[in-house]
Every structure is written in structure tokens, then in C-alpha cells.
Amino acid sequence: MLNKFYIKIISIIVELIDHSNKKKIINFFKKFFINDEIVVIDIGAHKGETINLFIKNFNINKIYAFEPNIKLFNSLIKKKKYHDKKIFFFNYGVGMKEEERELNILIDSASSTFNTINLDSDYYKRKNKIVTLLSEKKELFENKQQISIVSLSKKILENQINKIDILKIDTEGFELNVLKGIENYDFKKIRFIYFEHHYDLMINKGYNFSDINELLIKNKFQQKYKLRMKFRKSFEYIYENTNKKI
């Protein structure tokens, strides 16, 4: 019981810390979407934080939300406030291609990742100490789940999605994999790409921010916003499609 209570307290503290950042992100998008109905794809829906923000602040046409963690996915689909024809949930990971991967689930579920974790990194050791301080568990790792991965372009085709106003990606070091699973013609359907990038060494990503930037520039996107996340070596970025009006 103490373990669950402690993790809940940490989650609340993190949400409070991130509140000002989220407000800035929302204000950025409000400059472009006032009364328009928007289509959002949320990759890494987690507990519905982004869904809640967009429902509260924008006129939603549709939200397509992807959450690979089966426990979190089941929690999302049980929430009555999401029982709406405008919101569609998918229990998949999103990546370059169809495959099976193990999801490393951490006590701090927001940090769960498909990548391996550098247990010797200072960031991991510091986070492990904080998160497990009053917990019965002394390691961040909780368990692993076998997850089906799909490419975003496949789901865009299956769901006949013709435009995407905001593509949000928060996949703990898997962001480049998600982007590589988007075909060139589908990039043209996207107006904004909003994602998080970690500069700490806890997650072995296998790529750098420059790789993401290069891929997005190649597909006619330009960086429009950059925001540092408090107390972390992480930034949130927003890129806009400059190829044409969506």
C-alpha cells in the first residue's frame, strides 16, 4: 500500500512541475487552432494526460491514441469520459515496421521504454534513488511485456485519416523509430509534430537529436518551438509542416 501511495505522490508532483510547460504548449497551439475541429494522434497516451489537455482546450474532431502498456490501455478504455466516438484507442507500440518488442516497464510508468536502459548512468541512479526512496521495491524495473509494433502509416491507411493537425510523440527514446515508420506521402498530411527528446544517458536510444531534425527537415518540417522540461535533461519540440497548408 505504501508503495502505491508513494508512486501516486511522485506522479502528482511531476504533473504539478510540468503544468506550466503544458500551459505554454497549449498556448502555442491556440494561436493556430481557435474554433477549428482538429485531428490529433497521441503516441504514448500513458494515463490520458495529453488527451485531457486537448479535450479541455480544443474543438476535437478525432483523437487516435496509442498506448502499448496493457494495464494503462485497459485503464484508459474503462474511463467513462473517454466513451466518445471521437476517441479511438489502440493497444500497440508504434515504430518503423511490424514486429514484436519487449516493453521495459518501470515503477514510474511514464519512463517505460522499448530501449535498453543504462543502469550505470548518473541519471538512472539518481532517479532510482528518488523513486524507490519509500518504496518496498529497490529497483525501478517492474516487469516486461511483449508488445506488437505497427507503423503509423499502416494505421493512417486503415483508419482512412486524411489530415493530422497534431501528431504528439512521447515514447521514451523511440521517437525516431516512430517517425521512420511514416511514409513521405503521410508526412504531407501532418501539420504539427510535437515530441519529447531526452539528452540524458539513461536510455540507450541509438540516435541523436540531429537525426530527428534531419529527417523532419527532409520532409519539409521546420522547428517552431523548443521548451526545456524542468529538472530534467529533456526538451519538448514542435515542428511545423512548411510544405503546404494542411
C-alpha positions in Angstrom: 0.0 0.0 0.0 2.9 2.4 0.9 4.5 1.6 -2.5 1.3 2.6 -4.5 0.7 5.7 -2.3 4.3 6.9 -2.7 4.3 6.4 -6.5 1.0 8.3 -6.7 2.5 11.2 -4.7 5.5 11.3 -7.1 3.1 11.3 -10.1 1.2 14.3 -8.7 4.4 16.2 -8.0 5.7 15.6 -11.6 2.3 16.7 -13.0 2.5 19.9 -11.0 6.1 20.6 -12.1 5.0 20.0 -15.8 1.9 22.1 -15.6 3.5 25.4 -16.6 5.2 23.7 -19.6 1.9 22.2 -20.7 0.2 25.5 -20.5 2.9 27.0 -22.8 2.4 24.2 -25.3 -1.4 24.7 -25.3 -1.0 28.5 -25.8 1.3 27.8 -28.8 -1.3 25.6 -30.5 -4.1 28.0 -29.6 -2.5 30.6 -32.0 -3.3 28.2 -34.8 -6.5 26.4 -33.7 -9.2 28.6 -32.2 -12.5 27.2 -33.3 -11.4 24.6 -35.9 -12.1 21.0 -35.3 -8.7 19.2 -35.0 -7.5 15.7 -35.5 -4.9 14.5 -33.0 -2.7 11.4 -33.0 -1.3 10.7 -29.5 1.5 8.2 -29.5 2.3 7.2 -25.9 -1.0 8.1 -24.4 0.1 6.9 -20.9 -2.8 7.8 -18.5 -4.5 10.2 -20.8 -2.7 13.4 -19.8 -2.4 14.8 -23.4 -5.9 13.6 -24.3 -7.3 15.6 -21.3 -5.3 18.7 -22.3 -6.6 18.7 -25.9 -10.2 17.9 -25.0 -10.2 20.7 -22.5 -8.7 23.3 -24.7 -9.7 22.5 -28.3 -12.6 21.6 -30.5 -11.8 17.9 -31.2 -12.8 16.1 -34.4 -11.0 12.9 -33.6 -8.2 11.6 -31.3 -6.3 8.4 -32.2 -4.4 7.3 -29.1 -1.8 4.6 -28.9 -0.7 3.0 -25.6 1.3 -0.3 -25.6 1.2 -1.0 -21.8 -1.8 -3.2 -21.5 -2.5 -2.2 -17.9 -2.6 1.5 -18.8 -4.6 0.8 -22.0 -7.3 -1.1 -20.1 -7.5 1.8 -17.6 -7.9 4.3 -20.5 -10.7 2.4 -22.2 -12.6 2.0 -18.9 -12.8 5.7 -18.2 -16.4 6.9 -19.0 -15.2 10.4 -20.1 -13.4 8.7 -23.0 -16.5 6.7 -24.1 -16.9 9.0 -27.1 -16.9 8.3 -30.8 -14.3 11.0 -31.2 -11.6 9.0 -29.3 -10.1 5.8 -30.6 -7.6 3.7 -28.6 -5.1 1.2 -29.9 -3.0 -1.2 -27.8 0.1 -1.1 -30.0 3.5 0.3 -29.9 4.4 2.5 -33.0 7.7 2.1 -34.8 9.3 1.6 -38.2 7.7 -1.7 -39.1 5.5 -4.6 -37.8 7.4 -6.5 -35.2 7.3 -7.8 -31.6 9.3 -6.0 -29.0 9.7 -6.1 -25.2 8.5 -3.0 -23.3 10.6 -2.4 -20.2 8.0 -1.3 -17.6 9.3 0.9 -14.8 7.6 1.7 -11.5 7.5 5.2 -12.8 5.3 4.1 -15.8 5.9 7.3 -17.7 9.6 6.2 -18.2 8.8 2.8 -19.6 10.7 2.2 -22.8 11.3 -0.2 -25.7 15.0 0.6 -25.4 17.6 -0.8 -23.1 18.5 1.2 -20.0 21.9 2.3 -19.0 22.0 1.2 -15.4 25.3 2.8 -14.8 24.2 6.3 -15.9 24.1 9.0 -13.2 20.6 9.9 -14.2 19.3 6.4 -13.7 21.0 6.1 -10.3 19.6 9.4 -9.2 16.1 8.6 -10.4 16.2 5.1 -8.9 17.1 6.5 -5.5 14.3 9.1 -5.6 11.5 6.9 -6.9 12.3 3.9 -4.6 13.0 6.0 -1.5 10.0 4.9 0.4 9.0 2.0 -1.8 9.2 -1.7 -0.9 11.0 -2.1 -4.2 14.5 -1.0 -4.6 14.8 -1.0 -8.4 12.9 1.0 -11.0 12.2 -2.1 -13.1 8.8 -3.7 -12.6 8.4 -6.2 -15.4 8.4 -6.7 -19.2 5.6 -7.0 -21.7 5.7 -8.4 -25.2 4.3 -5.7 -27.5 3.1 -5.7 -31.1 4.6 -2.8 -33.0 3.0 -1.2 -36.1 4.0 1.6 -38.4 1.9 4.8 -38.2 1.4 4.9 -41.9 -0.3 1.5 -41.7 -2.8 2.8 -39.1 -3.3 6.0 -41.1 -4.3 3.9 -44.1 -6.5 1.5 -42.1 -8.4 4.4 -40.5 -8.6 6.5 -43.6 -7.0 9.5 -41.9 -6.7 12.3 -44.5 -5.3 15.0 -42.2 -3.5 15.2 -38.9 -3.4 18.6 -37.2 -1.1 17.5 -34.3 1.0 14.4 -34.1 2.2 14.0 -30.5 5.0 11.5 -29.7 6.2 10.7 -26.2 7.9 7.2 -26.4 10.9 7.5 -24.1 13.7 7.2 -26.7 11.7 5.6 -29.5 10.7 8.9 -31.3 12.9 8.4 -34.3 11.6 4.9 -34.8 8.0 6.3 -34.9 9.0 9.0 -37.4 10.8 6.4 -39.7 7.5 4.5 -39.8 5.8 7.4 -41.6 5.8 7.3 -45.4 6.6 10.5 -47.3 3.1 11.0 -48.5 1.7 10.7 -45.0 4.1 13.4 -43.7 2.2 15.7 -46.1 -1.0 15.1 -44.1 0.6 16.3 -40.8 0.6 20.0 -39.8 2.5 19.9 -36.5 4.7 17.3 -34.8 5.1 17.7 -31.1 7.6 15.4 -29.4 9.9 15.0 -26.4 13.6 14.3 -26.6 15.9 13.1 -23.8 19.5 14.3 -23.6 20.4 12.3 -20.5 22.1 8.9 -20.9 19.6 6.7 -19.1 18.0 5.3 -22.2 20.2 3.8 -25.0 18.3 5.4 -27.9 20.8 4.6 -30.7 20.3 8.0 -32.3 20.8 11.8 -31.6 18.5 14.7 -31.8 20.3 15.7 -35.1 18.9 12.5 -36.7 15.3 13.6 -35.9 16.0 17.1 -37.0 17.5 15.9 -40.3 14.6 13.6 -41.1 12.0 16.3 -40.3 13.8 18.9 -42.4 14.0 16.4 -45.3 10.2 16.1 -45.1 9.7 19.9 -45.2 9.2 20.5 -41.4 10.7 23.4 -39.5 11.3 23.8 -35.8 8.9 26.4 -34.4 9.1 25.8 -30.6 11.5 24.5 -28.0 10.9 24.2 -24.3 13.1 22.7 -21.6 11.4 20.3 -19.1 12.1 21.3 -15.5 14.7 19.4 -13.5 15.4 17.1 -16.5 17.8 17.0 -19.4 14.9 16.8 -21.8 13.2 19.2 -24.2 9.8 19.4 -25.9 9.8 20.4 -29.6 7.2 21.5 -32.0 7.8 21.3 -35.8 5.5 22.7 -38.4 4.9 21.4 -42.0 6.1 24.2 -44.3 5.4 22.3 -47.5 1.8 23.5 -47.8 -1.3 24.4 -45.8 -2.9 21.3 -44.3 
